[in-house]
Structures are given as C-alpha cells and as structure tokens.
Amino acid sequence: MAHLTSSPVVSPAVSRVSRVSPAADRARYDRATAHLDAPLAIVDLAAFDANAADLVRRADGKPIRVASKSVRCRALLERVLAMDGFAGLMSFTLAESLWLARSGFPDVLLAYPSADRAGFAELTADPELATAVTVLVDDPAQLDLVDRARAGGEQVRVCLELDTALQLLGGRVRVGARRSPLRTPEQLAAFAELVQRRAGFRVVGLMAYEGHVAGVGDSVAGRPVRSRVIRLMQDRARAELADRRWAAVRAVRQVADLEFVNGGGTGSVESTVAEAAVTEVAAGSGLYQPRLFDNYRAFRGRPAALFAQPVVRRPGVGVVTVLGGGYPASGAAGPDRSPVPYLPPGLRYDPQEGAGEVQTPLLGPAADDLLIGDRVWFRHAKAGELCERFAELRLVEGDRVVDTVPTYRGEGHAFL
C-alpha cells in the first residue's frame, strides 16, 4: 500500500501560472534589449518569480531543494533561496559544490557520485566545507576513492541513492534512468550500515529521483496515444515507488539518523510530496520553464529564460536566417532536443538544416515581417544548459533590463 499524505493532483486545471500574450512579451523584450547586440540571453523576472511561487504552492508545505544545474547562475540561486519555501541546493559536480559552499551557500547536496580526488582532498581538510557539503555514494569503491584522496580528518556527510526505475516482467523491462545499484530496502540498509561503521563517514540523507515521472511529460502535443501510455506507466511507477521508498526509509532509519529524504523533480512535485516518507523535493527546471516542460497536465509555467539571435539574411520569401542558434540539449538525440523559435510565433526550422552552428534558416509567414537586425527569441529545450552558451543573463522587469548577472560560464567555470 502506498504511504501517501494526500492524493497526487494531476488535473490539467490545477497549476497554471497567469500568462501574458506572446506578442506583448516580444514587444517588451525587444524594447528592453534594444540597446544591446544579439546574441543575448534574458531571464524575465516576473515569470521566474511566478514559476517559483507556483512550485512552492505545488510542494504543499515541504521545502524545495533547488537543482543548481537547472539554473547555473549564482545571482538567481540566491534570489530563489531568499523566497519562502526553498531550502538548500542540489549540485551536479563536487567542484561546483565546493565553489558554492565557499560562496556562502550553507547546504549543498551533491546529487551524483564523484571521482574528483582534488575535491575530496579539499573537502576532508576543511571543516566548513565538510559541514556544508553532502556527497552521494552508492558503492563501497566510492568510499575507497575518498579515503585515498583524504588530506584531512573531517567527517564526510553521505547521502545514499535508491534506484527508482520501474521494473516489469520480472525485471526484463526497465523504465527509468540507470542510476544507483541500490534498489531494495535491504540493500540500502546494508550499505548504510557499512558506511556508518566506516571511520570518516556519516549517513545523513537518502535521495530517489524518479526521472521517468518527474522528467517525462504526460501530455505530449499531437500524441494522445503516447500520452495515455505515459500516464499509465507513471501511475504504476508512482504506486510501486511509494511503497518501496517508504520501506527503504524505514530500513535505513534503523541504522542512521536521516536529516532528509529527497525525491522528485519539477514534473512530479505533487505526487512526490504526497509521500509521507519524503521530507523535501528537488526542482529547478520549473523556474526557467524550458520547452521540454510544456508537456505536463498538472502545471503550466511561464517561459522565463530565452535567448535572442539576430536576423542576418533574407534568402527569399518566407525565410530568414539568424546567426547561430544550434544549441542542442543533452539526452537522446532528436528534434525535441533543439531550441524552439518562440517569438515571433509562426517560425520553424528548415528540415534539411535544422538549428545550425553558425547560421539557422527559419521558415514561415512571420519571416516576411522580419528585417535585418531584428531578433528572433528562442526557448532552449532544457533549463540550465542555456547558460553554457552565454556568459551573462540580462534580467528583465517589464520593458527594462534591470541587471546583468554572470552565469557559471561568465564566472569562469564549466563544471560539466
């Protein structure tokens, strides 16, 4: 029986951040950045804050740990953590974790295993860093690597990860990311006991990221059959994981005092926080609302992070060419990993060229209204990966740029 505090909410009318017309947004963005040369990237602060408020509403009182990889800008991480309902960061590399901790972020959970020996040397030699950073492990060999890298005697805070994949037909079919080898409550408890017995380590947390629910939209435009299959899969996955996560938490608590149990992501906030075993939920993509997060019934955010490319050619009727724009997102290659031309509406890629490295032809009636030097506004497929292409984000309020802040790249960091 699934151990829930309330029923997951999936009604399409549940969570719709109030929207502004695309035409009005385009006019605002063009006015705000008229003094700047494109390419450039912006974050609409009204949309960002509205998305943040909606995530808090969806979390129903449980704290949200912000996934830094989905933001990749210290100023915006500080902004969202200053809001009620958000607490702590979920980082993606050890080097990033240490940098954030040194920058004043007191609670950083590294959500992926690391083989960064220099980073572990620094972590184990600095009491402040060792207090602020928690690292993820799921294999004794990872503990061995830490010990070989040690440069001090600081105790390492450890989070264990539960494999969340849905297994069908006796395990012959797997749905979900290949992450931790620890799947059963017994495996988690045995590994927790091993860690607790080992000098220099302490288990403080458990995480379980159900990416096949949190990161897979259940309402894909023009794909009703696929959407129905996804919903059926996710219903089954949620129920199976709720039981297994509850049992895993109970088992681990027998051998370790857990400070937190983390789960979910932007796409699964409602169902994840409904589980009594979960103490916090992770989210980050919902702040920027990239295109891959348009396909959910339970919420509709406002696109907050955009980039503009200038029109540099008009090859013919119904076509313009913009500079660059070929910024594919990670994951299995496909059309859904490309940015999408967003403003003005009505533009599409040339199927023979797609989004190009140095130029991108765009087709459609809207092309005939664009002049050399005009902007086309794009939405990236994923959230923080946009920041790997730009050193700065222009923060827009109304029709003004009110600040310019560096991305990780702009601060000289490319953690991945």
One Martini backbone bead per residue (centre of mass of N, CA, C, O) as a GRO file, in nm:
protein
  416
    1MET     BB    1   0.094   0.037   0.024
    2ALA     BB    2   0.077   0.359  -0.019
    3HIS     BB    3   0.254   0.631   0.145
    4LEU     BB    4   0.033   0.890   0.191
    5THR     BB    5  -0.085   1.225   0.259
    6SER     BB    6  -0.191   1.246  -0.039
    7SER     BB    7  -0.321   1.302  -0.341
    8PRO     BB    8  -0.236   1.321  -0.644
    9VAL     BB    9  -0.217   1.595  -0.868
   10VAL     BB   10  -0.347   1.606  -1.233
   11SER     BB   11  -0.494   1.841  -1.313
   12PRO     BB   12  -0.495   2.073  -1.572
   13ALA     BB   13  -0.619   2.311  -1.365
   14VAL     BB   14  -0.421   2.351  -1.123
   15SER     BB   15  -0.137   2.479  -1.274
   16ARG     BB   16  -0.157   2.820  -1.384
   17VAL     BB   17   0.027   3.052  -1.484
   18SER     BB   18  -0.001   3.355  -1.556
   19ARG     BB   19  -0.037   3.506  -1.878
   20VAL     BB   20   0.117   3.647  -2.154
   21SER     BB   21   0.132   3.762  -2.446
   22PRO     BB   22   0.355   3.709  -2.691
   23ALA     BB   23   0.347   3.991  -2.818
   24ALA     BB   24   0.404   4.147  -2.555
   25ASP     BB   25   0.670   4.011  -2.490
   26ARG     BB   26   0.825   4.086  -2.741
   27ALA     BB   27   0.807   4.391  -2.705
   28ARG     BB   28   0.953   4.402  -2.434
   29TYR     BB   29   1.220   4.264  -2.515
   30ASP     BB   30   1.295   4.459  -2.740
   31ARG     BB   31   1.304   4.713  -2.566
   32ALA     BB   32   1.502   4.619  -2.340
   33THR     BB   33   1.735   4.529  -2.584
   34ALA     BB   34   1.793   4.760  -2.800
   35HIS     BB   35   2.098   4.837  -2.681
   36LEU     BB   36   2.164   4.546  -2.773
   37ASP     BB   37   2.346   4.278  -2.883
   38ALA     BB   38   2.315   4.007  -3.070
   39PRO     BB   39   2.355   3.770  -2.881
   40LEU     BB   40   2.121   3.683  -2.608
   41ALA     BB   41   2.020   3.661  -2.257
   42ILE     BB   42   1.722   3.603  -2.061
   43VAL     BB   43   1.533   3.698  -1.759
   44ASP     BB   44   1.210   3.687  -1.647
   45LEU     BB   45   1.120   3.781  -1.336
   46ALA     BB   46   0.815   3.740  -1.329
   47ALA     BB   47   0.824   3.447  -1.427
   48PHE     BB   48   1.020   3.332  -1.221
   49ASP     BB   49   0.852   3.404  -0.966
   50ALA     BB   50   0.592   3.257  -1.050
   51ASN     BB   51   0.718   2.976  -1.069
   52ALA     BB   52   0.814   2.962  -0.778
   53ALA     BB   53   0.536   2.995  -0.643
   54ASP     BB   54   0.416   2.738  -0.774
   55LEU     BB   55   0.607   2.534  -0.650
   56VAL     BB   56   0.527   2.592  -0.359
   57ARG     BB   57   0.233   2.517  -0.387
   58ARG     BB   58   0.288   2.221  -0.484
   59ALA     BB   59   0.456   2.137  -0.215
   60ASP     BB   60   0.280   2.173   0.045
   61GLY     BB   61   0.524   2.264   0.273
   62LYS     BB   62   0.763   2.152   0.136
   63PRO     BB   63   1.077   2.168   0.067
   64ILE     BB   64   1.293   2.316  -0.181
   65ARG     BB   65   1.545   2.190  -0.375
   66VAL     BB   66   1.781   2.338  -0.576
   67ALA     BB   67   1.873   2.284  -0.904
   68SER     BB   68   2.160   2.409  -1.029
   69LYS     BB   69   2.171   2.297  -1.328
   70SER     BB   70   1.893   2.472  -1.394
   71VAL     BB   71   2.054   2.766  -1.355
   72ARG     BB   72   2.365   2.868  -1.348
   73CYS     BB   73   2.325   3.114  -1.123
   74ARG     BB   74   2.392   3.278  -0.842
   75ALA     BB   75   2.184   3.509  -0.832
   76LEU     BB   76   1.933   3.317  -0.874
   77LEU     BB   77   1.983   3.136  -0.635
   78GLU     BB   78   1.955   3.360  -0.427
   79ARG     BB   79   1.670   3.447  -0.499
   80VAL     BB   80   1.518   3.177  -0.444
   81LEU     BB   81   1.630   3.128  -0.147
   82ALA     BB   82   1.476   3.393  -0.036
   83MET     BB   83   1.233   3.224  -0.057
   84ASP     BB   84   0.969   3.082   0.047
   85GLY     BB   85   1.022   2.713   0.030
   86PHE     BB   86   1.336   2.729   0.012
   87ALA     BB   87   1.610   2.470   0.056
   88GLY     BB   88   1.880   2.441  -0.082
   89LEU     BB   89   2.111   2.243  -0.276
   90MET     BB   90   2.153   2.077  -0.601
   91SER     BB   91   2.424   1.934  -0.733
   92PHE     BB   92   2.672   1.804  -1.000
   93THR     BB   93   2.953   1.875  -0.865
   94LEU     BB   94   3.214   1.906  -0.657
   95ALA     BB   95   3.332   2.172  -0.750
   96GLU     BB   96   3.066   2.323  -0.730
   97SER     BB   97   3.005   2.269  -0.432
   98LEU     BB   98   3.254   2.416  -0.317
   99TRP     BB   99   3.200   2.690  -0.447
  100LEU     BB  100   2.926   2.738  -0.314
  101ALA     BB  101   3.019   2.715  -0.023
  102ARG     BB  102   3.231   2.948  -0.044
  103SER     BB  103   2.983   3.153  -0.132
  104GLY     BB  104   2.752   3.081   0.116
  105PHE     BB  105   2.632   2.798   0.084
  106PRO     BB  106   2.521   2.577   0.351
  107ASP     BB  107   2.346   2.366   0.145
  108VAL     BB  108   2.497   2.089  -0.029
  109LEU     BB  109   2.385   1.851  -0.269
  110LEU     BB  110   2.539   1.588  -0.414
  111ALA     BB  111   2.369   1.399  -0.682
  112TYR     BB  112   2.657   1.276  -0.768
  113PRO     BB  113   2.906   1.100  -0.825
  114SER     BB  114   3.266   1.110  -0.749
  115ALA     BB  115   3.631   1.148  -0.885
  116ASP     BB  116   3.742   1.404  -0.713
  117ARG     BB  117   4.034   1.420  -0.551
  118ALA     BB  118   4.080   1.720  -0.497
  119GLY     BB  119   3.803   1.770  -0.370
  120PHE     BB  120   3.832   1.566  -0.132
  121ALA     BB  121   4.076   1.695  -0.007
  122GLU     BB  122   3.934   1.961   0.060
  123LEU     BB  123   3.693   1.855   0.222
  124THR     BB  124   3.869   1.691   0.448
  125ALA     BB  125   4.029   1.981   0.538
  126ASP     BB  126   3.739   2.139   0.575
  127PRO     BB  127   3.499   2.211   0.805
  128GLU     BB  128   3.303   2.393   0.642
  129LEU     BB  129   3.267   2.211   0.396
  130ALA     BB  130   3.185   1.949   0.554
  131THR     BB  131   2.916   2.086   0.657
  132ALA     BB  132   2.786   2.183   0.367
  133VAL     BB  133   2.859   1.902   0.229
  134THR     BB  134   2.695   1.647   0.038
  135VAL     BB  135   2.749   1.312  -0.063
  136LEU     BB  136   2.722   1.068  -0.312
  137VAL     BB  137   2.654   0.713  -0.254
  138ASP     BB  138   2.661   0.338  -0.392
  139ASP     BB  139   2.972   0.249  -0.328
  140PRO     BB  140   3.259   0.137  -0.181
  141ALA     BB  141   3.460   0.258  -0.394
  142GLN     BB  142   3.395   0.555  -0.325
  143LEU     BB  143   3.516   0.547  -0.041
  144ASP     BB  144   3.800   0.473  -0.125
  145LEU     BB  145   3.857   0.727  -0.288
  146VAL     BB  146   3.832   0.925  -0.057
  147ASP     BB  147   4.055   0.806   0.124
  148ARG     BB  148   4.288   0.844  -0.084
  149ALA     BB  149   4.232   1.173  -0.092
  150ARG     BB  150   4.293   1.252   0.178
  151ALA     BB  151   4.383   1.569   0.384
  152GLY     BB  152   4.187   1.486   0.626
  153GLY     BB  153   3.952   1.431   0.918
  154GLU     BB  154   3.689   1.488   0.798
  155GLN     BB  155   3.364   1.435   0.793
  156VAL     BB  156   3.152   1.271   0.567
  157ARG     BB  157   2.870   1.349   0.409
  158VAL     BB  158   2.599   1.116   0.337
  159CYS     BB  159   2.425   1.001   0.043
  160LEU     BB  160   2.177   0.793  -0.062
  161GLU     BB  161   2.064   0.584  -0.343
  162LEU     BB  162   1.763   0.507  -0.503
  163ASP     BB  163   1.629   0.304  -0.718
  164THR     BB  164   1.335   0.393  -0.933
  165ALA     BB  165   1.280   0.194  -1.132
  166LEU     BB  166   1.068   0.031  -1.342
  167GLN     BB  167   0.979  -0.314  -1.316
  168LEU     BB  168   0.911  -0.562  -1.563
  169LEU     BB  169   0.890  -0.882  -1.619
  170GLY     BB  170   1.107  -0.957  -1.398
  171GLY     BB  171   1.318  -0.719  -1.518
  172ARG     BB  172   1.317  -0.710  -1.843
  173VAL     BB  173   1.178  -0.431  -1.784
  174ARG     BB  174   1.287  -0.086  -1.804
  175VAL     BB  175   1.187   0.224  -1.629
  176GLY     BB  176   1.451   0.436  -1.628
  177ALA     BB  177   1.718   0.539  -1.487
  178ARG     BB  178   2.066   0.470  -1.464
  179ARG     BB  179   2.189   0.446  -1.143
  180SER     BB  180   2.152   0.291  -0.884
  181PRO     BB  181   2.222  -0.036  -0.732
  182LEU     BB  182   2.012   0.048  -0.512
  183ARG     BB  183   1.684  -0.101  -0.456
  184THR     BB  184   1.650  -0.223  -0.182
  185PRO     BB  185   1.606  -0.195   0.149
  186GLU     BB  186   1.832  -0.396   0.221
  187GLN     BB  187   2.059  -0.261   0.060
  188LEU     BB  188   2.048   0.013   0.196
  189ALA     BB  189   2.095  -0.081   0.490
  190ALA     BB  190   2.365  -0.224   0.444
  191PHE     BB  191   2.516   0.025   0.337
  192ALA     BB  192   2.467   0.211   0.576
  193GLU     BB  193   2.619   0.033   0.778
  194LEU     BB  194   2.891   0.046   0.639
  195VAL     BB  195   2.928   0.351   0.660
  196GLN     BB  196   2.895   0.380   0.972
  197ARG     BB  197   3.155   0.192   1.033
  198ARG     BB  198   3.314   0.406   0.883
  199ALA     BB  199   3.557   0.607   0.906
  200GLY     BB  200   3.460   0.944   0.804
  201PHE     BB  201   3.142   0.868   0.799
  202ARG     BB  202   2.792   0.993   0.733
  203VAL     BB  203   2.460   0.934   0.737
  204VAL     BB  204   2.198   1.189   0.625
  205GLY     BB  205   2.075   1.067   0.345
  206LEU     BB  206   1.805   1.036   0.095
  207MET     BB  207   1.766   0.949  -0.254
  208ALA     BB  208   1.497   0.973  -0.523
  209TYR     BB  209   1.486   0.982  -0.877
  210GLU     BB  210   1.189   1.007  -1.082
  211GLY     BB  211   1.240   1.064  -1.407
  212HIS     BB  212   0.984   0.908  -1.539
  213VAL     BB  213   0.808   1.146  -1.403
  214ALA     BB  214   0.961   1.430  -1.375
  215GLY     BB  215   1.088   1.412  -1.704
  216VAL     BB  216   0.794   1.317  -1.826
  217GLY     BB  217   0.556   1.400  -2.023
  218ASP     BB  218   0.178   1.351  -2.016
  219SER     BB  219   0.125   1.588  -2.265
  220VAL     BB  220   0.164   1.538  -2.588
  221ALA     BB  221   0.154   1.704  -2.858
  222GLY     BB  222  -0.016   1.499  -3.090
  223ARG     BB  223   0.007   1.238  -2.857
  224PRO     BB  224  -0.234   1.061  -2.717
  225VAL     BB  225  -0.128   0.771  -2.688
  226ARG     BB  226   0.140   0.829  -2.556
  227SER     BB  227   0.022   0.981  -2.314
  228ARG     BB  228  -0.139   0.743  -2.200
  229VAL     BB  229   0.100   0.554  -2.154
  230ILE     BB  230   0.251   0.737  -1.961
  231ARG     BB  231   0.032   0.752  -1.742
  232LEU     BB  232   0.024   0.453  -1.678
  233MET     BB  233   0.317   0.424  -1.598
  234GLN     BB  234   0.320   0.645  -1.373
  235ASP     BB  235   0.111   0.523  -1.187
  236ARG     BB  236   0.271   0.266  -1.131
  237ALA     BB  237   0.538   0.396  -1.037
  238ARG     BB  238   0.432   0.553  -0.794
  239ALA     BB  239   0.324   0.315  -0.630
  240GLU     BB  240   0.582   0.144  -0.616
  241LEU     BB  241   0.771   0.364  -0.493
  242ALA     BB  242   0.623   0.436  -0.235
  243ASP     BB  243   0.663   0.164  -0.100
  244ARG     BB  244   0.977   0.140  -0.131
  245ARG     BB  245   1.058   0.406   0.003
  246TRP     BB  246   0.934   0.358   0.275
  247ALA     BB  247   1.099   0.100   0.339
  248ALA     BB  248   1.381   0.227   0.307
  249VAL     BB  249   1.361   0.440   0.527
  250ARG     BB  250   1.306   0.249   0.758
  251ALA     BB  251   1.567   0.084   0.729
  252VAL     BB  252   1.778   0.316   0.755
  253ARG     BB  253   1.677   0.427   1.037
  254GLN     BB  254   1.802   0.181   1.196
  255VAL     BB  255   2.122   0.303   1.128
  256ALA     BB  256   2.022   0.611   1.070
  257ASP     BB  257   2.014   0.966   1.083
  258LEU     BB  258   1.789   1.137   0.902
  259GLU     BB  259   1.761   1.461   0.766
  260PHE     BB  260   1.680   1.351   0.468
  261VAL     BB  261   1.427   1.310   0.197
  262ASN     BB  262   1.474   1.291  -0.146
  263GLY     BB  263   1.264   1.398  -0.432
  264GLY     BB  264   1.214   1.444  -0.746
  265GLY     BB  265   1.061   1.709  -0.952
  266THR     BB  266   0.901   1.929  -1.138
  267GLY     BB  267   0.699   1.693  -1.263
  268SER     BB  268   0.647   1.559  -0.935
  269VAL     BB  269   0.565   1.722  -0.687
  270GLU     BB  270   0.287   1.621  -0.591
  271SER     BB  271   0.354   1.312  -0.561
  272THR     BB  272   0.605   1.332  -0.380
  273VAL     BB  273   0.488   1.502  -0.132
  274ALA     BB  274   0.264   1.279  -0.067
  275GLU     BB  275   0.488   1.136   0.068
  276ALA     BB  276   0.574   1.067   0.391
  277ALA     BB  277   0.890   0.999   0.348
  278VAL     BB  278   0.914   1.280   0.233
  279THR     BB  279   1.088   1.600   0.308
  280GLU     BB  280   1.182   1.668   0.004
  281VAL     BB  281   1.212   1.859  -0.300
  282ALA     BB  282   1.313   1.876  -0.628
  283ALA     BB  283   1.400   2.182  -0.819
  284GLY     BB  284   1.445   2.396  -1.145
  285SER     BB  285   1.317   2.404  -1.433
  286GLY     BB  286   1.051   2.564  -1.344
  287LEU     BB  287   1.184   2.848  -1.346
  288TYR     BB  288   1.236   2.861  -1.673
  289GLN     BB  289   1.066   2.689  -1.864
  290PRO     BB  290   1.124   2.482  -2.075
  291ARG     BB  291   1.003   2.301  -2.341
  292LEU     BB  292   0.996   2.009  -2.193
  293PHE     BB  293   0.773   2.151  -1.974
  294ASP     BB  294   0.490   2.157  -2.154
  295ASN     BB  295   0.401   1.824  -2.106
  296TYR     BB  296   0.183   1.895  -1.863
  297ARG     BB  297  -0.107   1.876  -1.670
  298ALA     BB  298  -0.039   2.003  -1.368
  299PHE     BB  299   0.130   2.234  -1.532
  300ARG     BB  300   0.198   2.597  -1.614
  301GLY     BB  301   0.444   2.781  -1.721
  302ARG     BB  302   0.669   3.047  -1.773
  303PRO     BB  303   0.873   3.169  -1.985
  304ALA     BB  304   1.201   3.294  -1.863
  305ALA     BB  305   1.418   3.169  -2.062
  306LEU     BB  306   1.601   3.343  -2.319
  307PHE     BB  307   1.705   3.374  -2.666
  308ALA     BB  308   1.879   3.587  -2.903
  309GLN     BB  309   1.873   3.622  -3.261
  310PRO     BB  310   1.992   3.758  -3.546
  311VAL     BB  311   1.914   3.890  -3.838
  312VAL     BB  312   2.125   3.835  -4.151
  313ARG     BB  313   1.901   3.714  -4.355
  314ARG     BB  314   1.710   3.713  -4.690
  315PRO     BB  315   1.670   3.461  -4.917
  316GLY     BB  316   1.341   3.485  -4.912
  317VAL     BB  317   1.038   3.390  -4.919
  318GLY     BB  318   0.974   3.278  -4.599
  319VAL     BB  319   1.286   3.364  -4.514
  320VAL     BB  320   1.533   3.344  -4.256
  321THR     BB  321   1.855   3.434  -4.105
  322VAL     BB  322   2.032   3.334  -3.827
  323LEU     BB  323   2.256   3.344  -3.584
  324GLY     BB  324   2.300   3.055  -3.511
  325GLY     BB  325   2.143   2.824  -3.249
  326GLY     BB  326   2.303   2.543  -3.203
  327TYR     BB  327   2.159   2.426  -2.892
  328PRO     BB  328   2.178   2.141  -2.774
  329ALA     BB  329   2.056   1.896  -2.577
  330SER     BB  330   2.060   1.662  -2.367
  331GLY     BB  331   2.035   1.336  -2.470
  332ALA     BB  332   1.845   1.193  -2.681
  333ALA     BB  333   1.847   1.231  -2.997
  334GLY     BB  334   1.636   1.503  -3.122
  335PRO     BB  335   1.403   1.745  -3.185
  336ASP     BB  336   1.354   1.798  -2.866
  337ARG     BB  337   1.669   1.918  -2.833
  338SER     BB  338   1.590   2.172  -2.959
  339PRO     BB  339   1.536   2.465  -3.005
  340VAL     BB  340   1.269   2.711  -3.012
  341PRO     BB  341   1.095   2.913  -3.197
  342TYR     BB  342   0.895   3.178  -3.043
  343LEU     BB  343   0.979   3.484  -3.131
  344PRO     BB  344   0.789   3.494  -3.345
  345PRO     BB  345   0.535   3.339  -3.438
  346GLY     BB  346   0.570   3.093  -3.709
  347LEU     BB  347   0.841   2.942  -3.680
  348ARG     BB  348   1.077   2.724  -3.859
  349TYR     BB  349   1.260   2.474  -3.956
  350ASP     BB  350   1.472   2.347  -4.175
  351PRO     BB  351   1.489   2.008  -4.227
  352GLN     BB  352   1.785   2.023  -4.375
  353GLU     BB  353   1.926   2.201  -4.117
  354GLY     BB  354   1.824   2.332  -3.878
  355ALA     BB  355   2.027   2.397  -3.612
  356GLY     BB  356   2.301   2.598  -3.635
  357GLU     BB  357   2.619   2.691  -3.565
  358VAL     BB  358   2.616   2.985  -3.756
  359GLN     BB  359   2.332   2.912  -3.897
  360THR     BB  360   1.958   2.977  -3.925
  361PRO     BB  361   1.697   2.880  -4.088
  362LEU     BB  362   1.365   3.032  -4.125
  363LEU     BB  363   1.025   2.944  -4.151
  364GLY     BB  364   0.758   3.150  -4.255
  365PRO     BB  365   0.547   3.417  -4.253
  366ALA     BB  366   0.705   3.582  -4.028
  367ALA     BB  367   0.963   3.641  -4.199
  368ASP     BB  368   0.846   3.890  -4.370
  369ASP     BB  369   0.861   4.087  -4.094
  370LEU     BB  370   1.171   4.065  -4.106
  371LEU     BB  371   1.472   4.228  -4.037
  372ILE     BB  372   1.765   4.333  -4.034
  373GLY     BB  373   1.840   4.288  -3.679
  374ASP     BB  374   1.634   4.133  -3.580
  375ARG     BB  375   1.463   3.929  -3.348
  376VAL     BB  376   1.488   3.595  -3.228
  377TRP     BB  377   1.313   3.397  -2.999
  378PHE     BB  378   1.426   3.144  -2.776
  379ARG     BB  379   1.390   2.806  -2.657
  380HIS     BB  380   1.511   2.585  -2.462
  381ALA     BB  381   1.490   2.253  -2.384
  382LYS     BB  382   1.660   2.323  -2.140
  383ALA     BB  383   1.773   2.492  -1.884
  384GLY     BB  384   2.088   2.546  -1.784
  385GLU     BB  385   2.231   2.495  -2.065
  386LEU     BB  386   2.214   2.782  -2.172
  387CYS     BB  387   2.458   2.894  -1.985
  388GLU     BB  388   2.687   2.762  -2.171
  389ARG     BB  389   2.641   3.006  -2.404
  390PHE     BB  390   2.651   3.228  -2.166
  391ALA     BB  391   2.791   3.485  -1.958
  392GLU     BB  392   2.503   3.633  -1.958
  393LEU     BB  393   2.222   3.778  -1.783
  394ARG     BB  394   1.929   3.946  -1.854
  395LEU     BB  395   1.729   4.130  -1.641
  396VAL     BB  396   1.371   4.146  -1.662
  397GLU     BB  397   1.149   4.434  -1.621
  398GLY     BB  398   0.930   4.452  -1.824
  399ASP     BB  399   1.104   4.701  -2.038
  400ARG     BB  400   1.371   4.625  -1.856
  401VAL     BB  401   1.702   4.626  -1.771
  402VAL     BB  402   1.812   4.571  -1.427
  403ASP     BB  403   2.032   4.342  -1.493
  404THR     BB  404   2.366   4.187  -1.487
  405VAL     BB  405   2.456   3.838  -1.486
  406PRO     BB  406   2.644   3.574  -1.421
  407THR     BB  407   2.734   3.287  -1.514
  408TYR     BB  408   2.929   3.035  -1.476
  409ARG     BB  409   3.087   3.105  -1.728
  410GLY     BB  410   3.127   3.410  -1.649
  411GLU     BB  411   3.305   3.293  -1.387
  412GLY     BB  412   3.492   3.051  -1.518
  413HIS     BB  413   3.282   2.797  -1.536
  414ALA     BB  414   3.299   2.431  -1.634
  415PHE     BB  415   3.178   2.158  -1.484
  416LEU     BB  416   3.015   2.029  -1.772
   0.00000   0.00000   0.00000
